[in-house]
Amino acid sequence: MPKYAVILEGRNFPVVTDKGVQLLGFYATRKVKAGDEQEAALTAMEMVRSDPELLAVVDRDKTTQPKLFVKNTEAISWWDDMKSSGYTFFPMKT
C-alpha cells in the first residue's frame, strides 16, 4: 500500500494556554498508508480530529468553528525516518 505525508492546517481552534483561551491555528504533518491521495487525506484528517493530545488542549465550550484543511498530500518513500505527531501552533489574526 502506498505511503503518504499529509500536511494539514487547522484554524480557529480555541486552545487553553497559560494566558487563557486563545484562538490558534496550527500545522501538522501525518504519515499514512492509503490506497490513494484522497484516502490518505481523509485518514490524516481523522487522525488529527481524534488525537487525544489536541483534544486535551482544545476548549470545547467555545462557540468558534474550528476548521481543518489539507494543504498537501505527497507520496513518500522515506517512511521510517518521518515523525508523525505534534503540532506547530500560531496565533490567529483578529
N, C-alpha and C positions, 0 to 999 in steps of 0.2 A: 504494500500500500504506500502511495506517495507521502512524503513528509513536507510540511509547510511551516513557515514562520508567518504569523499573522500579527500585524501591528494595529492596535486599537486605540481610539481616543475616546475618553469619557469627558462629558461636560456637565456643569451644574450639579455636581454631587455635593450635598451638604455633609461635610466631614467635621467630626468633632476633633478639635485641636486644643492645645493648651491656651489658646486665645478665644475659645468658644467655638461655636459652629461657624464654619466658613464655607462659602461656595468655591469648590475647587474643580479643576479639570485634571486629567492625567493621561499619560501614555503608558501602554503596556504591550509587551510582545509575548505571544504564546506560541508554543510549538505543538503541532497536532499532526496526527496521521489521519488522512481522509482520502476519499475516492477522487475528489476534485477540489478546485479552489473555493467553490460555493459552500461545499460541505465543511471545508476547513474553517472558513469564516464563521459559519453558524456555530460550529463546535467551540471555537475560541471565544465567541461572544457568550456562550452559555458558561464556559469556564470562569469568565470574569464575573458574570452576573451571580454565580453561585459560590464565589470564592469567600470562605469564612474570614480571611484576612481583610478583605474590602468591606464585607458586611459588618464586621466588628467596629469599624470607624465611621460608618455612614449613619447619620441621624435620620431615622425613619419617620420622625414626627413632623418633618418639614413638608411644606406643600410644593416644593420645587419639582420640576420634571427633569430628572437626570436623563441624559442621552448617551448612547454608546454607538460609536461609528467604527467601521472597518476602514483603516487608512491604506493598508497594503496587504496583499497576500502573495507570498513568494515561495515557490518550490525550493527546497534546500537539500543539500547532500551532507552537510556537516552537523547533523542532528545531535550527536553525543556531546559536542562542545558547547551547545547552546543552553543557557539557563531559561527556564520558563515560569518565572514567578516575579512578583514585585511590581511596583508602580512608581512612576515619576510624576509627582503632583505639581501643579502650577495654579496660581490664583486666577479666578475668572475676573475679567474686566467688567466693571459695573457702569 
